[in-house]
Amino acid sequence: MINPLDVFLWSVRKNEKDVINLYNSLSPIMQLATGGSMLNFGYWAKNTTDPITAQKSMCSYFGKLAELEKAKNAIDVGSGLSAPAIFWRNSYDKLNLFCVNTNYDQLSFSGHETNLEFLNSTSTKLPFSNNSVDRVLALESAQHFKPLKDFISESKRVLKNDGLLILALPVTLRSTSAWKLGILKFTWSSEHYGLDHVKELITSGGFIIEDEQLIGKNVYEPLANYYLENRTKLKKLILQKYPNYVEKILYTSILKMKNVSEQKIIDYVVLKCRM
């Protein structure tokens, strides 16, 4: 059983241990709802009808932007349950992939996978030597990194001169007052980084932003529509392991996410950054 007070405190404090507790407690909701192990929101094209296809599309989109076909080695920072790394390994068979995650339980979940290296470490102290990797990847994870500028500094340190830093993360476009975000102020369990703030940290950290894509319209709204259209079925799955109030909070949060996305209060950015 999940203690609502614990979830509230984890969401408010958002320190490293709190984020681990949140993911260990709540990420199974995503697995129940999708039937898979990817934890990203997905990239929903016009003909996308299910979350697993959307999540794979996000990984494909991200991998192409990162030019993984040209890379020899890459670090997936905040690798979750390693499903994106497995997808990239299968798509780019010459790529050496290192999954870095501060959450040991998530690393253990995928520890049986071959041709992947698993490293239990924090995003702000990457266990790699200077100028040693071709790509640093952060797919829907950098919103948890604190301080974000230290992750950017570490990325610059470990990347080769021609290396790339690629990030995909939810961002705010306007003031994130409690009134505007509503329930998301508490259920959006990460830092609410503003887009301009993220870009300023990247450029002041020694990178040039080579490509910037705002894709929120292909993320939040179609994901919300999928849940709303399939709520009866998904609710039954969620209630197998969670109390009813958890699904009610999820439902309310999804409605608010759709609303603030339509109002352009939040968006989802993918950034390709070169040294």
Protein Blocks (a to p, Z undefined) as FASTA:
>chain_A
ZZfklmmmmmmnopaklmmmmmmmmmmmmmmmnopabfbebjadfklcbfklmmmmmmmm
mmmmnommlpfbdcdehklnolmmmmmmmmmmmbccddddfblklmmmmmmpghiacddd
dfklccbdehkbfbdcdehklmmgccfklmmmmmmmmpcfkbccdddddddfbdcdfkln
mmmlmmmgcddddfklmmmmmmmnopacfbdcdfklmmmmmmmmmmmmmmmmmmmmmmmm
pcfklmmmmmmmmmmmmmmmmnomaccddddddZZ
